[in-house]
């Protein structure tokens, strides 16, 4: 277990900056997930922690000691890759043993640790098989085992579940969480899948354009997103954004529908803002202020996702299937002010505080 600190770390490739002045403190035993779209800088950040990329500027510190000058093998970190990175000609046992053999650990100790690691990960029956004879889940367990057996200071995981099917990803998520808890390990985990981030992390780091847009617990990031990008990226289905005009006091005009925001909006009448509301926070209400024309519905089982238009703007509604509208219906909707988010214009428009 170890602490990891990134201090104003940046990385450029030629004239392109891919990580731009990140500060991040990861506590001992913490599970931190870096999440964001492709190209946001999350994998490059992980590779700088590992020593596979050298920062253009800034510092990487492990247990308060700078490691920028240390090569990867001297940092005592274990990395688990998306493609497993197993030796195809080795058996499972030899793949697990390799990191210890490279360190010159005695054979008897290697055998003992290989067996203990295999038992922990449910690999005891496949130790003599090669990677090509294993399922995707088994190969990922071998990759995890090869990292665990070293007893590193921390684990770095780069999209380790992206090659697995949906059902197996759910199972492996649970296994990794339980494993991290059992080992009390510091874990830095990279993914583009916000569901993984929300279900696995102690804290989520949402990245975009090489910068941290928000850092917080999954609950904080979901309930109080700092800007429109975070609000739109976190949550499935995505948050609705309806362009609105401030009228007076706490009211917004959305193409003729007047909605109360539940508190004073610190903007002048006539100024443009965006009302953010999640599809599940909207309710069908005959007296509601918002008018929705349903254009398409998707039956998800117990729930139905309805696509529609509020004026000329797209809006999604998620309701129990027994209450679902039909394509072509014109319905009215309402939303509690506590579930409303108001943002400045622009993709990175900041969240506006409402009320006193």
Order of alpha helices (4+ residues) and beta strands (2+ residues): beta-beta-beta-alpha-beta-beta-beta-alpha-alpha-alpha-beta-alpha-beta-alpha-beta-beta-alpha-alpha-beta-beta-beta-beta-beta-beta-beta-beta-beta-beta-beta
